[in-house]
Structures are given as C-alpha cells and as structure tokens.
C-alpha cells in the first residue's frame, strides 16, 4: 500500500497530540527544558542535512529567492490565518493558541528530507521504513509540543498526509519521468536547503530567534528549478 507510511505518520501525530493533552500537568520547567531539547536536536538534524550539499551556491540562491517569494506571497501570514480560522472553529486552547501550535508543528513535520525521501521510498520501492522512523519522531515531538502549544498541533497531521501522500503517489511514476542522476542531485540539494530551514525552526523553538520560516518554503521550489537548469544545460554553479 503506497500510502501506508504516510498514514502511520499522521496517526502518530494524532496519538502524540492526544497523549500530550492528557499529560498537560507536566511542570512548566520540565516542558520548557524538553522543548529546548527538541529544539537542539532539530538544529543538529538541520545542520547534518545542510552539510550534505555539493553546491552551496544553489542552497544560498534557493534560500534568498525563496525568502523574497515567501515574503511577497505572505505565506507565514496565510498559515497563521488558517490557524486562526481553525481556532475560531474549534475554540481557544488553554495552552497557547491553536494557530501557533498548528503552524509550528506543520513546519517541523513537513520541512525536511525525511518527509520527501520517505514518501519517495514508499512510492518507488514500497519501502516505508523512513516514514515509520519519522512517525515515531513526529509522535514524540507532537506530545511535547502539545503540552506547551496546545491542541492546535493535531491539525498539522492534515498537511503531512496531503504533502507526503501526493509525493508518494507521484513517486509511483517518477522513474518514467525523471532520470536517476537528476533525482539524486535534486534530493541532495533539497536536503541541504531544507536543513537550513530546520535549523531556523530549532532556533525558534529554543527562543533565540523569531525567523519567519514559512516564508522560506518557496526555496524548496527554487531548488528544483535551479537543479533542473544545472542538469539540463550542464552549468557549473
């Protein structure tokens, strides 16, 4: 089943959120320390991903152009608007805002190589191991996030299901459309660019910065364009 890994991932986020809701009496100091711990782990993961690039010029251009497009399209504001709409429908959360929980969790769970590579593995080889691993990490992260940011975290399962599910379905036909060399190059630079964004998320989680990470997301699209141009015209960037 092509979507099995994605479905398990979504379920783990939901289960983690529900458990976090029942464990809300965890002392604030403990929750904050755990959140900082997650932030540090997320940063290390992002750094590992970022160093995988074989062409940092592509990464730099993707981040910069993506930031310009993201600010122009106001993606962060639109995500927050969606979160606020959910908050009005569901009701306010006693732990932070539903909008904040939804946006923060969505960015953590969607950005990154595991989501893309795992979905590709599901579609191309029917191998769900990467997404199973991601599901465990996301479930635990959802638990901790919920104790701090509230029930809004549970809604992040929806974009995860849509995003990874569409990639997995597309991947079933990818061998016919994209040469392996181009796909390997794309995954490498996408991993590095996503890693930079994940570092930004980690910095936000530990309270060091307030980077508008959602406005960097178009950088992932820019990566595909730049890698495609480099591959097609054999450019040395």
N, C-alpha and C positions, 0 to 999 in steps of 0.2 A: 504494500500500500504506500503510494508515493507521499502522502501527507501524514503518515503515522508519526514521524519525528516532530513535525510542526505541531500536531495535535497534542502530543505528550508535553511539549514545551509550554503550550498555552495552559494546559491543565495544571502543570507545576506552578505557574504564576498564580493561578486562581487559588490553588491549595495553600501556597505560601502566604498569600494575602489573607485568607480566612484564618490560618493559624496565627498570623501576626495580629489580627483583630482580637483574638481571644487572649493573646499574650501582651495586651496593651499595658498591663500593670508592671511591666519590667521597669526598674528605676531609670529615670531620665539620664543619669550619668552613664549607666550601662549601655543604654540605647545610643547615646551620642558617641561613646567610645567605639561601639560596634560599627556605627555609621562611618566614623573616621577610618576604622579598619578596612571597611569595604571600599572607601574612597582611595585608600593607599593601594589596595590590591588592584583596583580598577586602573589606577595610574601606572602601576608596574606592568599590567597586561597591555595597556596602551603603548607604553614605551617599547616593549618587546615587539609589538606589531609594527610600530613606526620604524624601527631599525631594520625591518625586512626589505625596505625599498632598495631597488637597484638604480633608481633615478630620482633623487630628491627634488630635482627641478620640476618634475611632474607633480610631486606632492605639494611643493610650495605654490605652484601656479593653481593647482586644484583648490587648495585652501583659500587663497586670496580671491580668485574669481568666484568661488563658491560663496565666500563671505559677502561679496558685493551683490551677488544674485539673491542671497538669502535675506539681506537687509532690504533690498529693493522689493522682494516679494513679501517681506514681513512674515516669514514662516513662524518665528517664535511667537509673535503676537497671535497668529491664526491658531497655533496649537493651544495657546493659553485660552483663546476664545472658545475653542472646542471643549477644553477642560471646564471652563466656567459654565458652559451650556449643560455639561453633564452634572455639574454641581447643582444647578437650578432644578434639574430633573430628579436627581437622587436626594437632594437635601444636603446641607452643610455637614462637613465631617468635624468631629470634635478634635481631631488631630490634624492641624494644618488645613489646607484647602484641597479639595478634590482635584482642582486644576493643577496644583503643584505636584501632587502625587502622580497624576496621570502623565504629565509632561516629563517629569524627572525619570520615572520608570520606563516610559516609552523610549526615551533617548538611550538609556542604559541597555535595554533589551534588544533594540533594533540595530543600533550602530555597532559595527564590528565585523570581523572576519568570520566568527563562528556562525553567525546568522546566515551569511551568504554561502560560505563553504559547506556548512552543514546542509543547507537546503539544496545546494548543487549535488552533494553526495547522495541525498535522498532521491533526487530526480534521475541522475545519471546512472548510479550504481545500486540504488535501492538500499544503501547503507545509511542507517540513522544514528550511528554511534556518536558523531559530533553533536547532533542535536539532542541526544539523550544527555550528554555531558553538560551542554548548555542549559538544558531543562533543570538539572539539579542545581547549578549555579544560580539560575534565574529564580528558582523557587525559594532558595535560602535568602537571596537578595530581596525578593518581594516581601518575605517575612519581616526582615529588619526594617525595610523602607516603610512598611505599613504601620509598625509600632511608632514611627516618627512622623510620617507624612499622611497617614490615614488611608481610608478605603479606596481613594482615587487610584491607587496602584493597580487594583484589579482590572480597570478598564484598559490598561496597557496590553493585556492579552489580545485584544482585538486587532491592533495594528501588527502585532507579532504574527498572529495567524494569517492575516492578509498578506503581509510582506514576504514571510518565509514560504507561505503556501504558493504564491504566484511564482516565486523563483523556482521552487521545486517542480511545479507544473511546466514552466518554461524549459527547465533543465532536461526534461524528458526528450526534447527535440534539439538540444543545444549542439550535439555532435554533428548534426547535419548543417548547422548554420555558422558555427564559429570554429576556426582552426585551433588545434590544441595549443600551439605556440602562443597565439593571441590570447587565449583564455588564461594560460599560465601567467602571462605578463599582466593581464588585467587583474587577476586575483592578487598578485604580489603588490602592485601599486595601490589597489583598493584597500588592501590590508593595512598598508602603511598610512594612507590618508585617514582611514577610519580610526587607526591607532592614535593619531594626533587628537582627533575629536574625543576619544575615550579618555585621554589624559586630561582634557578640559573638563569632562564630566567629573572625573576624580577630584580635580581641584575645586570644583563647585561643591561637591559632596562634603569635603572637609572644611568648607567655609573660607577658603583662601581667596577665591575669585567668584565673580558672577558673570561668567562668559555666556553669551547667547548662543549656545551650542546648536540649537535648531537652525539658526541662520547660517551655519557652516555646512548643513546637509547637502546643498546643491553641489558641493565639492565632489561628492561621490559620483554624480552625473558627469562632472567635468573630467574626472579621471578616465571614464570610459571613452570620452571624446578624444582626449589627448593621447591615450594609449592607442586608440584606433588610428589616429593620424600618424603617429610614430611608426606603427606597424605597416600601414598602407604605403607610406612614402619613404620608409627606411631612414627616418630622420635620426640624427644624433643629438639628443637633447641633454 
